[in-house]
Amino acid sequence: MAVRFTGTLVALAAAFAVVLAYVLGGPRMVWIVAAAEVGLVMLDVARRFKVRALRRRAAIRPEADHCEQCARARQRLEGRRAR
């Protein structure tokens, strides 16, 4: 619920910033404000992606097989070591 509320506030603030930019500076200022907003959104998405990727990497154990091919390769290696 808090995420939706925060997202709503951010969207309203962005819309208000574009309208204010148009009133104060015209179309050129709208482009500048819109470009800044896009940049901020891209930074936020990158931060979220990095956090999720790091969390996911920490959850994967080094000895875990992530696919069938890796499992078979591990079994072959362990078979060679046993001989």
N, C-alpha and C positions, 0 to 999 in steps of 0.2 A: 504494500500500500504506500509506503514512504517513497519507493522508487518511482511509482507513477506520479505522485505529487511533485517530487523533485523534477521529473521529466517535464511535467506540465508547466512548472514555473520557468524552467529553462527555455521551453518553446515560446512561452509568452514574452519572456525577456528578449529573446531573439527577434520576434516579430516587432516588438516595441522599438528595438534598436534600429531595425530597418526603416520603420516609419519615421522615427526621429531623424535618421540620417537623410532621408528624402526631404523632410521639412527644412532641415538646417543646411544641407549641402547639395541637394539635387541628386540626379542619377549617378554621377561619378562617386559620390559618397556612399550610395547604396551598394555599388559594386565593391568598394573597399570594405564596408562592414560585412557584406555577405562572404567575401573571401576570408576575412578574419574568422567568421563563424565556422566556415568549412574547415579551416585549419585547426581550430579548437576541437571540432568534432573528430577529425582524423587523429589528433593526439590522444583524445579520450579512448577511441577505439583501439589504438595501438597499445595504450597502457593496459586496457582490459585484456587484450589478447596476450600480452606478455605475462600478466599475472596468471591467467588460465594455463598458459603453456608451461610456466614454471611449476605450478601446482600439479599439473598432469605428469610432468617429468619426474617429480619427487615421488609420485604414487607408483610409478613403474619400477619394479625391482630390477636390478641388473641381471639377475639370473632368469627372469621371466621371458618366455618366448612369446613374441607378438604375432606370429603367424605359423602356419603348418610347416612351411619350408624351413624356418629357423628351428623349429622343434626337431625335425628330421636331421638337420645339420648338427645340432647339439647331441643327438643320440649317436650319430656316426662318430663324432669326436670322442664321446665318452666310451664308445666301444673300442676305439683305437687305444685309448689310454689304459683300458683294462687288460689289454693283451700283453 
